[in-house]
Amino acid sequence: MNPEKRYYPLNDFLKEKFGCKVYKVSLDAGFTCPNRDGSLASGGCIYCDSRGSAAPIIDSELSIREQMEAGIAFGKRKYNAKKFIAYFQAFSNTYAPVEKLKKLYDDALSFDDVVGLSISTRPDCAPNSVLDLIEGYTRDYHVRKPHRRQRLSVWIEYGLQSIHHRTLQLINRKHGLAEFIDAVLRTKGRSINICAHVIIGLPGETIDEILETAKLIAALRIDGVKIHSMYIVRATKLEQMYKRGEYKPLTLEQYVSMAADFLELLPPDMVIQRLTGDCPGDILVAPKWTLDKQRVLMGITEELKRRDSWQGSRCLIPR
C-alpha cells in the first residue's frame, strides 16, 4: 500500500520486485478478436475503434522486435527505466495458433533487459494449450537465458469489463461472466499472474452494479486489476449512441467517487495496474477530462483522503 496514494500501484509492485524503474513496452502484433472477425460477431465492442485500445505511440508497421527496440529506447529516455516488460496490448493477444504465439512472445523476450511478459486478451481466447505455453515462460526462460538473475514476471490480462449479462450484451462482448470465471480458475495455480480489466461508466450501469463487479473480483483473489474510465472515441458505435442522446458519460466528480468506492472493496494487496482511461486527444469525443490523467489520479487520492479511507477498507475478503 502506498500511504500517499492510498492504493497499491503497479509502479510500486514492480520496484519492490526488481529494485528499479520498470517500463511496459506496448506492442501491436496484428491480432484481431472473435467479435470482430465474424467468428462470434463483427464490429467489436461498441467502444473499440480500429486501434483496438493500442497505445498511440505504437507503430504497428514495425515487427515485434523493432517495436521492442523503439519502446526500450523510449522508456530509457523518458522515464530512465532500467528494466522492461513486453506488453502485448492491441486486441486479443492469444487469438492465434500456439506456434505463431510462441514466435511473437519469443521475439519480444529476446532482449536482456526484459524481465516480464504481459498479455492482454479475452477470457474466451485462452485455451489450455495457450496457458501451457505462457506458463512455460515462468518456468523455463531463465534456463534458456542463464545470465538472468530472476524468473520472468508473467501476467495475463483478461478483459471482463462488467459481470452483468445485460451490460455485456449491450457492449457486444459476446462472452459472459462464466467464461471469465472459467479462464481465471484454469489460470490459477500456473504461476501466471492474473489481471482483470473493468470499466466504470458503461451504458446503463448503476453504482451498485459497478460495485458488484468489484466484489466478484475481490472474491476471486486475482493478482491485479485495471480500472478504466468509459470514454468515447470516433468511429465507434458508442459515439453514435452519444450523438443520439442514448449515452451520457460520467463527470469527473462521479468517476472519482465511483473509483474510490471500487478501490475500497478490493483486497489491499491487489495490484492496481490502471485507474483511468488513456485516450489520444485526436480521436476522443468525450469526456474531455479523461485527457488530464494526473488530475484524475490526484482526484481519486484526494477523495480517499477526504474519506479517511484506502484500498481494502471495505473489503469483505479476509487476507
Secondary structure, 3 states (H helix, E strand, C coil): CECCCCECEHHHHHHHHHCCCEEEEEECCCCCCCCCECCCCECCCCCCCCCCCCCCCCCCCCCHHHHHHHHHHHHHHHHCCCEEEEEECCCCCCCCCHHHHHHHHHHHCCCCCEEEEEEEECHHHCCHHHHHHHHHHHHHHHHHCCCCCCCCEEEEEEEEECCCHHHHHHCCCCCCHHHHHHHHHHHCCCCCEEEEEEEECCCCCCHHHHHHHHHHHHHHCCCEEEEEECCEECCCHHHHHHHCCCCCCCCHHHHHHHHHHHHHCCCCCCEEEECCCCCCCCCEEECHHHHCHHHHHHHHHHHHHHHCCCCCCCCCCCC
